[in-house]
């Protein structure tokens, strides 16, 4: 974690001398959902707040690295073993994550007090803590264990942003590129969760300078 912050600071300092530069804190709201490669297992959204730091370099075209702290995950539910043959279960996955997006963008409208931006970029997700909550109902199994959850996974984000004076607002869609959960063995069968994260986030930042 300290190394990530150090690299982030070095990049910011290196660019302030030759590029238009902004830096500041941000807060936001995040929704996430983990996919599953089975029609008989339901998957639901998990919501959380996020906070972090961002830096932006460039004028019309810009680079925006960030570091964000948030919780990602989802809820898996198979309530009926008659339809699928799989024993019923319900588990909620919560992954406390340090998320490092590196966004590349363009300012579609660039005025002195307002601009409209489009952006896209890769995202590295470092899991710092894993939590699994299972319904303790008789007959329910608990197929997913902490050892099945990965420590690092990748995604991509794309979206729009608007700046008004010193405030910056971003709305993005998060698309998973790698699995979060390995295939899970149960007494009934092997489950391929195909657990790539997806969801939306909206964040508000304050450009200190």
C-alpha positions as CSV (number, residue, x, y, z in Angstrom):
1,X,0.0,0.0,0.0
2,X,2.8,2.4,0.9
3,X,4.5,1.7,-2.4
4,X,1.3,2.5,-4.4
5,X,1.0,5.8,-2.6
6,X,4.7,6.6,-3.2
7,X,4.4,5.8,-6.9
8,X,1.3,8.0,-7.1
9,X,3.0,10.9,-5.4
10,X,6.2,10.6,-7.6
11,X,4.1,10.6,-10.8
12,X,2.2,13.7,-9.6
13,X,5.3,15.6,-8.8
14,X,7.0,14.7,-12.0
15,X,4.2,16.0,-14.1
16,X,3.4,19.3,-12.3
17,X,6.4,21.0,-14.0
18,X,5.3,20.5,-17.6
19,X,1.6,19.7,-17.8
20,X,-1.7,21.2,-16.7
21,X,-2.3,19.4,-13.4
22,X,-5.1,18.8,-10.9
23,X,-5.1,16.8,-7.7
24,X,-7.5,16.2,-4.9
25,X,-9.7,13.9,-2.8
26,X,-12.9,12.2,-4.0
27,X,-15.9,10.4,-2.5
28,X,-18.5,8.3,-4.2
29,X,-21.1,5.5,-4.3
30,X,-20.4,2.2,-5.9
31,X,-22.7,-0.7,-7.0
32,X,-21.1,-4.1,-7.9
33,X,-22.4,-7.5,-9.1
34,X,-20.5,-10.7,-9.6
35,X,-21.6,-12.7,-12.7
36,X,-22.3,-16.5,-12.6
37,X,-22.2,-18.9,-15.5
38,X,-25.5,-20.6,-14.5
39,X,-29.1,-19.6,-15.1
40,X,-30.3,-21.4,-12.0
41,X,-28.2,-19.3,-9.6
42,X,-29.4,-15.7,-8.9
43,X,-26.8,-12.9,-8.4
44,X,-27.7,-9.6,-6.8
45,X,-26.1,-6.2,-6.4
46,X,-23.9,-5.1,-3.5
47,X,-23.7,-1.3,-2.8
48,X,-21.0,0.6,-0.9
49,X,-19.4,4.0,-0.5
50,X,-15.9,4.8,-1.8
51,X,-13.3,7.4,-1.1
52,X,-9.9,8.1,-2.7
53,X,-7.5,10.5,-4.4
54,X,-7.1,11.5,-8.0
55,X,-4.5,13.3,-10.2
56,X,-5.1,14.7,-13.7
57,X,-2.5,15.6,-16.2
58,X,-3.1,17.3,-19.6
59,X,-5.4,19.8,-21.3
60,X,-7.7,18.5,-24.0
61,X,-6.4,15.0,-23.7
62,X,-5.6,13.9,-20.2
63,X,-4.3,11.1,-18.0
64,X,-6.1,10.5,-14.6
65,X,-4.6,7.9,-12.2
66,X,-6.5,7.3,-9.0
67,X,-6.4,5.3,-5.8
68,X,-9.8,4.4,-4.3
69,X,-10.9,2.4,-1.2
70,X,-14.2,0.6,-1.6
71,X,-16.1,-2.7,-1.1
72,X,-17.0,-4.9,-4.1
73,X,-18.9,-8.2,-4.2
74,X,-22.3,-9.6,-4.7
75,X,-25.0,-12.0,-3.4
76,X,-25.4,-15.5,-4.8
77,X,-28.7,-17.3,-4.2
78,X,-30.0,-20.7,-5.2
79,X,-33.2,-21.1,-3.2
80,X,-34.7,-24.2,-5.0
81,X,-32.9,-27.5,-5.4
82,X,-35.8,-29.1,-7.3
83,X,-35.2,-27.0,-10.4
84,X,-31.4,-27.2,-10.6
85,X,-30.4,-30.4,-8.7
86,X,-27.9,-28.2,-6.8
87,X,-28.3,-28.0,-3.0
88,X,-29.8,-24.6,-2.0
89,X,-27.5,-21.9,-0.8
90,X,-27.2,-18.1,-0.3
91,X,-23.9,-16.4,0.3
92,X,-22.9,-12.7,0.3
93,X,-19.4,-11.9,-0.8
94,X,-17.7,-8.7,0.3
95,X,-14.2,-7.8,-0.9
96,X,-12.6,-4.7,0.7
97,X,-10.5,-3.4,-2.2
98,X,-7.9,-0.9,-3.1
99,X,-8.8,0.0,-6.6
100,X,-6.2,1.7,-8.9
101,X,-7.8,3.0,-12.2
102,X,-5.7,4.8,-14.8
103,X,-8.1,6.7,-17.0
104,X,-7.4,8.3,-20.4
105,X,-9.8,11.0,-21.4
106,X,-10.7,13.8,-23.8
107,X,-12.5,17.0,-23.0
108,X,-15.4,17.3,-25.3
109,X,-16.3,20.8,-24.0
110,X,-13.6,22.8,-22.4
111,X,-14.6,26.2,-21.0
112,X,-13.0,28.3,-18.3
113,X,-15.6,27.3,-15.6
114,X,-17.0,24.1,-17.1
115,X,-15.9,21.1,-19.1
116,X,-17.4,17.8,-20.3
117,X,-15.2,14.8,-20.5
118,X,-15.2,11.2,-21.8
119,X,-12.8,8.6,-20.4
120,X,-11.8,4.9,-20.4
121,X,-9.0,2.9,-18.8
122,X,-7.8,-0.2,-17.1
123,X,-8.3,-0.9,-13.3
124,X,-6.2,-3.0,-11.0
125,X,-8.1,-4.3,-7.9
126,X,-6.1,-5.4,-4.8
127,X,-8.2,-7.2,-2.2
128,X,-7.2,-6.4,1.4
129,X,-10.0,-8.3,3.2
130,X,-12.5,-11.0,2.3
131,X,-15.8,-11.6,4.0
132,X,-18.4,-14.3,3.3
133,X,-21.8,-14.3,5.0
134,X,-23.9,-17.5,4.5
135,X,-27.5,-18.1,5.4
136,X,-27.6,-20.6,8.3
137,X,-30.6,-22.5,7.1
138,X,-31.0,-26.3,7.5
139,X,-30.2,-28.0,4.3
140,X,-28.3,-25.0,2.8
141,X,-24.7,-25.6,1.7
142,X,-21.8,-23.1,1.8
143,X,-19.9,-23.7,-1.4
144,X,-17.8,-20.6,-1.5
145,X,-14.8,-20.3,0.9
146,X,-12.3,-17.5,1.4
147,X,-9.6,-19.6,-0.3
148,X,-11.7,-19.5,-3.5
149,X,-11.5,-15.7,-3.7
150,X,-8.6,-14.1,-5.6
151,X,-6.3,-11.4,-4.2
152,X,-6.0,-9.4,-7.4
153,X,-8.3,-9.0,-10.3
154,X,-8.6,-6.7,-13.3
155,X,-11.4,-4.6,-14.8
156,X,-12.0,-1.6,-17.1
157,X,-14.0,1.5,-16.6
158,X,-15.6,3.9,-19.1
159,X,-17.8,6.9,-18.6
160,X,-18.4,10.6,-18.6
161,X,-17.3,13.4,-16.3
162,X,-18.1,17.1,-15.8
163,X,-16.1,19.8,-14.0
164,X,-17.6,22.9,-12.6
165,X,-15.1,25.3,-11.1
166,X,-13.1,23.2,-8.5
167,X,-15.6,20.3,-8.4
168,X,-15.3,17.2,-10.6
169,X,-18.1,14.7,-11.1
170,X,-17.6,11.3,-12.7
171,X,-20.1,8.6,-13.7
172,X,-18.6,5.3,-14.9
173,X,-19.5,1.7,-15.8
174,X,-17.1,-1.0,-14.4
175,X,-16.6,-4.1,-16.6
176,X,-14.8,-7.1,-15.2
177,X,-11.9,-8.6,-17.2
178,X,-10.8,-11.4,-14.9
179,X,-12.5,-13.8,-12.5
180,X,-12.9,-13.0,-8.8
181,X,-13.9,-16.5,-7.7
182,X,-12.3,-19.8,-8.8
183,X,-14.4,-22.7,-9.8
184,X,-16.0,-24.3,-6.7
185,X,-16.4,-28.0,-5.9
186,X,-19.5,-29.1,-4.0
187,X,-20.8,-32.6,-3.2
188,X,-23.2,-32.2,-6.1
189,X,-21.0,-30.8,-8.9
190,X,-18.4,-28.3,-9.9
191,X,-19.7,-24.7,-10.2
192,X,-18.2,-22.3,-12.7
193,X,-19.2,-18.9,-11.3
194,X,-17.5,-17.0,-14.1
195,X,-17.4,-14.3,-11.5
196,X,-16.4,-11.1,-13.3
197,X,-17.5,-7.9,-11.5
198,X,-19.7,-5.3,-13.1
199,X,-21.5,-2.2,-11.9
200,X,-21.6,1.6,-11.8
201,X,-20.0,4.2,-9.7
202,X,-20.5,7.9,-9.3
203,X,-18.0,10.1,-7.5
204,X,-17.4,13.7,-6.6
205,X,-14.0,15.2,-6.4
206,X,-12.5,18.4,-5.2
207,X,-9.5,19.9,-7.2
208,X,-7.3,21.3,-4.5
209,X,-5.0,22.7,-7.3
